[in-house]
């Protein structure tokens, strides 16, 4: 469905327009890189609007290397300092596509990398401390013990509580998303030693 909408939008704006180049890039990302729609949306919003505003009426495909570099610099200037490295990553991928498919001149990204700075990795505000992880595990274990001690306890309830403990351990140890952990079997786990286990 998204591909049809992008094709219709491309027919409307034209392939040689700046918006047309961006649409073609995202069609390429959608079909050749199998990106999820949410991922494509995040990539587009990092630079798309700013790029279109800064380029204005000029055609990006007709600009020289120096002019494109200046456009990219202005795009980076329009972003917060913390967002610039990610925006630059997206611009590099976009420009690689332009150079390969539309034969746009290459750009030296070294000065732009210096300006953007390194990616800053911060702790997720939703991340649990070691103490919180231990408390959560203890609560799940207590639920399992409580379920086992019940007079009317059945195997389904005990199994469900045991699976909650196991799922919590898998999620906490691996960092995978809950949907990715659903349906795992023992063969999906590679237990190679401390710090070397993976799914």
N, C-alpha and C positions, 0 to 999 in steps of 0.2 A: 504493500500500500504506500509506504513512504517513497519507494522508488518511483511509483506512478506520479505522486505529487511533485517530486523533484523534477521529473521529466517535463511535466506540464509547466512548472515554474520556469524551467530552462527555455522552453519554447516561447514563453511570454517575454522573457528579458533578453534573449539572444545569447548565443554561445561566446561571442567576443566581448560582451560587457564584463565589467568587474564582478558583478553579482553572478553572472553566468560562469565565470572561472571558478568562483567559490562553490557554486552548485555542482559543477562538474567534478571538482575535487572531492566533495562529499559523496557524490555518486560513486566515484572511484573507491573511497574508503568503505562505503557500504557494500559494494559488490566484490572487491578484491581483498579487503582486509576483514570482512565479516564482523564489522563493529556493531555493537548494540546501539539502538536509537538514543539511549540516554548518554552513552559515551560520545556519540557524534554530536549531540546537542552541547555537551560540555566543551568539546573541542571547538565547535563553531563559535560559541559565545565568548571564548577566550580572546579571539582576535577579529572575528568577522565584521562586526558593526564598526569597530574602531578603524579597521582597514578601509572599509568603504567610505567612512567619513573623511579620512585623511587623504585618500587618493582623489576623492571628488570626481570631477568630470574627466580627468586624465585616464587613459587606458593603461592598466597595470602591465599588460603584455607588451606594450610598446615602450615602456620606460627602460632606461639604461641601468646598469648595475648600481651605479652610485645613487641614482634617484630612488631605486627600490630600497637600497640600504637606508636612505633617509626616511622613507615611508615607514619601514619597519622600526626604525629608531623612534619615530613619533608615536607609533602604536605602543611601543614599550613605555614611552613617557606618559601615555594616557592611563597606564595601569599602576596599581600600588606596587611598592617595592617588593613585597612578598610574592606577588603574583607574576612578576616579570619573568622569572626563569621558566615557569610553565608556559607562559605566552610565547616565549622565544622557542621553546621546544615545538610548539604547534606551528609557528611561522617557518621553522626549518623544514618540517615535514611538508607544509604547504608549498614552500618554494622548491623543494626537491621534485614535487609533482609538476609544478609549473615548468621547471627546467627540462624535465624528461619528456613531458607530453606536449607542452606548448612552446618549447625551445626559448624560454625566457632566459636572459643572461644570468650567469651565476653571480652570487653575492658572497662577499667575504664576511662571515658571521663572527669572526674573532673579536672585533671591537664591540659588536652587539652583545656577545657573551660576557665581555668584561663589564659592560654597562648593566646588564641584567643581573649579574652576580650569580652565586651558586644557589641551588635549591636548598631551602631551609626545612629540615624535617622536624616537626614538632610532635609532641605526644598528643594523641587523640584525647579530647576532653572526656570522652566516654570510656576511656580505658580504665581498667580496674587496677588498684594497687595490689601487691602481693597479699596483703592482709585481707583485702576485700575478696580476692579470689579464693583464699582459704575459707573465709566465712561462708561464701556462697556454696562452696563444695560441701562444707560441713552441714549446711541446711539441707542440701539435696540428699546427703547421706542419712541425716536424721529422718527425712521423709521416707526413705527406703526402709530404715529400721522400724519406724512407726507402722508402715504398711505391713511388714513381715509380722509384727507383734499383734496385729488386729485379729480378733477371733474370727471375723467374717472375711478375712483376707483370702483372695483368690490368686491363682498364678498370673492372671492377666494384669492385676494391679501391681503385684510385685515386679513383674517384668517391665511394666511401664515406668515405674520408679527407678529400676536398675538402668534402663535405657536412658533416662534423663541424666543420671550420674555419668554414664559412659559418654553421652553426647556432649555434656559440659566439658569433660576432660579432653575430648577430641577437639572441640572448638577452641578451648583455651590453649591447648598445646600447639595447635596448627595455625590458628588464625583464619581458617576457611570460613566462608559464609555458611549459615545454617542450611540453606538450600543445597549447597555443595556437599555437605556432610550427610544429607539424607540419602539412604540407599547404599552407603559404603559397606563393603564386605571385607573380611580379614585380608584377602589378597590385595586390597588397596593400600594396606599399611606396610611400610618398609621400616623395620626397626633395626637400625644399624648401630645403635649405641647412643650414649648421652650427647644430645645436641645434634645428632645426625639422623634422627627419625623424620620421615616425611610421608605424606599421603600421595 
